[in-house]
Amino acid sequence: MEIIKIDEQEIVNAVCVYMANKNGISPESVYVELLFDDDEGYSAELEVNNRKEIISEAKLVEALRNWMDLEYNMDPFSVGVQFDLHEGEGIVAYIS
């Protein structure tokens, strides 16, 4: 299987769609900022329905697996997800 590189904007889109589906709102109503911390790893700060919350890397993986199913027609349970922080590109994900 080839490795697919998902850029930061597409990760944000995946999280927006995932959270919108969970909350019954439009993806445009979800604000996402991807984060990386040396101790905590990857996460995202969200604003949904005027509430802020932080989601963990595990939820980011879940959102990306959902995205791979919706946008790439891939089996969400068979994909591996690895995040990486690139200077200039921000946070990217490699899907294998």
N, C-alpha and C positions, 0 to 999 in steps of 0.2 A: 504494500500500500504506500502510495506517495505521501509525503508530509506536506500539509497545507499550512501556510503562514497566515494567521488572522491578525490584522492590524488593530491598533487601539480603537479606532472608530467603529470597527465591526464588532469588537468585544462590547463596547458601549451599547451598540444597537441590540446585540444579543441579550444583554442584561435588561434593557428597556422593554423588549418584547416579553421576556420571561416574567418580569415583575408586573407588567401590564396584564398579562394573562392570569397571574395569581390574584390580582386585585380587581379584575373586571373593569379596567380603565384603558384608555388609549396609550400606546407607547410614547406618544408625544408628551404625556403628563408625567413622565418619569425623568428625573434629573439624575445623572450618574457621573461620579468622579472616581476614576480608578486610582488606587493607592498601593504603594509598596513601602514596607518597613522592614529593616534588617532583622528585627526580632519577631514580628508578627507575620511577615510574608506578604502575600497579595490579598487585597480586599477591595471593597468599593463602598463609597459613601453615597447613599441614595436619598432623594427627596421624593416621597410618594404621598399624595393626598396631604400635602403640607406637613408631613412628618419626616424627620430625618432618621435614617438607620444605617448601620454598617452591616454589610454581608461579608462572610468569610470566603476564603479561596474555594472551599468546597461548594458553596452556592454559585460562585463564578463558573466552576467546572460544570455544574448542573445546568446553568444558563447556556453555556457554550454547547453542551451536548444537545440540548433542546434546539438550539440554533442550527447545529449540523444536521439534525433531522429535518427541520423546516426548510432551510435554504439550500442544503447540499444533498438532501435525500440520502443521508448516511444513517446507518444503525447507531443510535445514540449510545448504546451499551457496548459497542465494539470500538469506540474511539478513545484514544489516549490524549490527554490535554496536558501540555507543559507550558507554563508561563515563563517569560524572560523579560528583563528590563533592558532596553536599548537606548543609549543616549541619542537623542534626535528623533527617535521613533516612538518613544514611550514604552508602554507595556504591550507586548505582543504575545500571541499564543501559537504554539505549534501543535497541530492536530495530526495524529498518526493512527 
